[in-house]
């Protein structure tokens, strides 16, 4: 496979996943802030958390003076200056898809191209809450359509494997970042602490696509340790860290025909290190603090991503 094709597929997978995860988090957060609102606290800290999870706080502070709803949504959803905004991610995915239209299913190009024009059109309109919720839901629905086309029409060759690389690296990285920010929140100064905690952890599960399956397994018990363990180590959950790493390892083995060559040794080593990190059975087995663990997962994801690019000569095509 040509490296330019592999490159485009990798970034399509990663940027579509990133756009969907941001839309999902924002959609859940808009509802969560209403449910968890405490007049004593305000909402600035809630919106600051969103930037911690899916943005760059230093970059954000250079452009905006406060963590308010309008500024955060502008930065995360519409900003052309933010390379990780929903607008930018879909633009990057569309540009990559345009360059390899001849090797992807026509339906895949059509859904990405159509979503791009929907986002561009919405960016030019005045944002109201009900319209924003509809817009975010539309992104999520189009992402499911995107994944359905890949599942139903994409040949399971090298191209498919680079989509897997891009998707699951982003899934694992975002899960570790989200849990790292959420887990250490202090509720003690709030009113109705038990109610706040319940809605808060329900939002965590919803934003990471694990709510319904968690409820089926554990009923309505919102136990933070059970939730973290489930999202990290349950290999039956398609969005867990352990499942994601298994997909990365399987993709590598398929690409390399089960062998490890000198050029792919570094990628293999980094994948093995990442796999070791998600093979624990419970949080009690962790040899380091949970914060250090989440940070380590993110660093290992960065190392795997760099190794993929070095091994297969990849480089991102930016938005235009």
N, C-alpha and C positions, 0 to 999 in steps of 0.2 A: 504494500500500500504506500502511496506517495505520502511523504511527511506532511504536506500542506493539507491533504484530506484528513489525515489523522488529527492534525492540529485543529482544524475547523470543527470536527466532530467532538473533540475533547471540550472545546470552549462552548459549543452549543449545549452539551450536557450540563456543564457547570453553571453557565449563566441562566439557563432556563430553570434549573433547580434553585438557584439563588433568588431569582425574581419571584418564584412561587413561595419560597420560604419567607421572604419579606412580606409578601401580600398576606400570607396566612397569619404571621405574627401581628401585623398591624390590624387585621380584621378582628383577631381575638382580643388584642389590647384595647381597641375602641370599646368593645363590650365590657371587658374586665374593669376598665376604669370607672364605668358607670356602676357596676355591681359592687366594687370595692371602695367607692368614694367615701372618704372621711373628711367632713368639713374642717377638722383641725389640721389636716395634712396638706391639702391642695393636691395638684397633679403633676407639678414640675418634676419631682423625683421619678414618677412613673414614666414620663417621656424621656428622661435622661437614661433610664434603663434600656429603652428601645435603641438609643444611639450606642450604648455600650454593647448591645448584642449584634446589631446589624449595621453599625456605622463606625466612623472614625471620629472620636471625641475631639481630637486636636483640630482636625480639618473642620469639623462642625463649628467649633468655638471661634474659628477664624472668620466664619461667614454669618453666624447668628449670635445674638446677645443673650438668648434665654432658651430654656427647654420647654417650649409651649407647643400646643397641638399643631398650629399652623406651620411653624418653622420646621418641626420634626417631619411632618408629612411632606412638606415641600422638598426637604433634603432627601428623604428616603424614597419618595415616589417619583418626583418630577425633575430633580436637579440634573442638568446636563453637565455640571461641573463635578458632580459626584459620580465617579466611574462605577460605583456599586449601587446606584439607585435602580429602581425597577425600570425606569425609562432607559438607562444606560445598558443594563443587562439584556433587555429584550432587543435593543438596537445592536449590540454586539452579537447576540445570537443570530439575528436576522442577517447581518453582514456576512457572518461565517457561512450561513446556510446558502446565501446568494452565490457565494464563490464555489460551492460544490453541488449545485442543483442537479448536475448530471448523475450524481452517485447516491442521492438520497431519494426516498419515495416522494413523488410529487405532492402527496397529501401532507407530508411533513413540512415541506416548503410552504405550502398554502396556509397551514395553521400558524406557523411562525410569522409569515408575512402579514396575515390578517390581524394577528395580535399586535404587531408593530404599529399598524395604522390605527388600530383602536386606541392604543396607548398614546400615540402622537396626537390624535384628535382630542382625547380627554385632557391632555396636558394643557390644551389651549382654552379650556373652559373653566368657569368659576366652580370651585369645589364646595359642595355641600355634603353633609354627613351621609345622607341617604344615597346620594350619587356615588360617594366614595366607597361605601360598602358594596354597592352593586358592581363598581369597577373592580374592586379587589376580588370579589367572588368570580367575576368574569375571567380574571387572570388564572385563578385556581381551576376553573372548569376547563379553560384552554390548555392548562398544563396537563390535566388528566387526559385530554384528547391527544396531546403531544405524546404522552407516554403510551397511550393505547395504540397509536400508529406505529410507534417503535416496536411495541410488543407483538402486534399483529402482522406488520409488513416488512420489518427490517431483517434482512438476512443476518444470521448469527456468525458473521465473519469478523475481520479485524475492525472494521468501522464501528460495528455494534459495541465491541469491547472498549473502544476509546470513549464512546458515550457513557459506558458504565464507569470508567475511570473518573470522568468529569462529574457525573451525578453523585456517586457515593462518597467521593472525597468531600464534596460540599455538604452532603447529609451529615457526615461524621463531624466535620469541623463546626458546622452550625449547631449541632446538638451539644457538643462540648462547651461551646461559647455560651449558649442559652442557659444550660444548667449551671454553669459557673456563676453567671450573673444572678439567676433566680435563687439559687440555693442559700445564699448568704444574706438574704433580705431580713431585716429586723422588723418584727411586727409589734413589739412590746409597747410602743408608744401609741398604737392605734386603738380605737374603740372597736368593740365587737370582734375581738381577736380571732375567735374560733371561726366565725363566718368568713372573715377576711381570708384566713388560711385556706379554707375549703375552696372558695372561688379562685384564689390565687393558684393553687396547685391544679385545679381543673383547667385553668387557662394554660398552665405549663404543658399539660398533656395534650390539650387541643392544638396548641401552637406547634407541637412536634408530632402531630398525627397519631397520638397514642391513647386518646381519651376512651373511645368506645371499647377497644380491646382490653384496656386496663380495667375498666368497669366490669367487663365480662369475667375477668380473672379474679379480681379482688373486691367486687361489689363497690360500694360507695365509700370505702375507707381510704381517705386521702392521707396516706402516710408518706412523708417526703422520702424516707429511705427506701421504701418499697418502690416508689415512683422512679427514683434515680436508678435503682438496681434493674428495674424492668426496662427502662429506656437504654441503659448501657449494655446489659449482659443477656437479655432474652433473645436467643437466636431464632425464635419463631416470629418475632416482630420485624416486618420489612424495613422499619425506619430506625431500628436499634443500631448502636455503634458496632456491636458484635456481628450482626447480619451484614452491615455495610462493609466491614473489613473482609468478611468471607467473600463478598462479591468482588472486591478489589483483588484479592489473592487468586480467585478463580479466573478473573480476566487476565491477570499476568500469566498464569499457567497455560491458558489457552493461547495467548499470543506467542509465548516462547515454547509451545509444544512440550510442556512439562520439564524443560531443561533450564539451567542457569548458565548463561554465557558470560564472558568477561565484561562485555559492554553492559549487561543487565544486572551484574552482581550487586551494585550499590542500591538499585531499586528493590531487588530481592531482600537485601538486608533490612532496608527501611520498612518494607512490608511485614517482615518477620517481627521487627520491633513493635510495630503498631498492633499486630495480631496478639503478641504477648500481653499488651496492655489491656486488651478487652477479653481476656480468658479467665478473669476472676469470676467467682461465683456470687460474691457479696461484697458490700463496701467494707465489711470488717476485715477482709483479706488484704486491703490496700496497705502497702508499706509506707505511704506518704499521705499527707493531708489531701482532702478532696479537692481543694483549690489547686494544689500542686499537680494533682492527677489530671484535672481538666486542662490546665496549662500545658502539661506534657502531651496530652492527646492532640492539642492544637499544633504544637511544635512538630510532632511526628507527622501530622497531616501535611504541614508545610514541607517537610523533608521528602515525603512521598511525592508530593506534587512537583517539587524541583527535580527529583530523580526521574519522574515520568518525562518531563520536558527535556532533560539532558539525554536520556536514553533514546528517545524517539525524535529528537530534534524539533520540539514544538515551541511555538511562540505566539502570544495572543494577538489577535487582530482587534484593534481598538474601535470604538464607535466613531462614526463620521458625522 
